[in-house]
């Protein structure tokens, strides 16, 4: 597949995300007023406590085994490197822009914590379905792509959140660290890695397959709801407070130029040393994790401390607007690298 074909393969899923996000934004406007702030809060709770854990557990239980867990060891290492490097670059942005103290935590969070779960859940399966995709056969790519993305969704929650909250405040509510998605990962890993349990729940002939079917049905609601909420949240940036353009530009440079370039070096270095198994889909997801916009769950973290919420909404607005271009271009390059 040539560069034009790869560009079309990369652009279709991004357009899909844009359409879903646009519906959320329109639904949140004062004229339509379907997804107002209160409605988004309730819908977010349903996604957070019901849909996300169901999606994660159902996908991991089907595909993860003890052998595959060993092969995927580099993913959490890569995510930790992503977070540490993003934090270091965020500190540089703070120094260069002379950011006020109340925004330093917001800038660090925006540079270090990427939307590595929610976006991958919709982008990767959509790219798998494109004709001639270098990521493998559509069925296998879709199944394992969802599993990889689901695992990514849980690993910020398990590692990054604790570190991020320590940066934002010295007082941590430990209960908030144990997210429902993390519990879903644990359940999915147990089911997938224990053959005796897997035979009872996974497969057409499994006696308790209704559990897996129910979890899958609930998990299917995750993707549309996440992007409707994202679109609704972005509208807050239109009425947000004034923030220095240099801060917004600095965050975008970190997320869309510096981190993707560093990510290419890290992943290619790992492949060259044989630290990552030869799976184009896995390589692509590792690369894509370095090119995503800031994580939406930063909003809930900032709300805990009631500081910088308006400025964060403005940063989100512009970084997510730019994400449509950045994700398309970087996805095209990443598909070319793994093909």
Buried (B, 14 or more C-beta within 10 A) or exposed (E): BEEEBBBBBBBBBBEBBBEBBBBBBBBBBEEEEBBBEEBBEEBBEBBBBBBBBBBBBBBBBBBBBEEBBEEBEBBBEBBBBBBEBBBEBBBBBBEEBEBEEEBBBBBBBBBBBBBBBBBBBBBBBBBBBBEEBBBBEBEEBBBBBBBBBBBBBBBBBBBBBBBBBEBBEEEBEEEEEEBBBBBBBBBBBBBBBBEEBBEBBBEEEBEEBEBBEEBBEBBEBBBBBBBBBBBBBBBBBEEBEEBBEEBBEBBBBBBBEBBBEBBBEBBBEBBEEEEBBEBBBBBBBBBBBBBBBBBBBBBEBBEBBEBBBBBBBBBBBBBBBBBBEBBBBBBBBBBBBBB
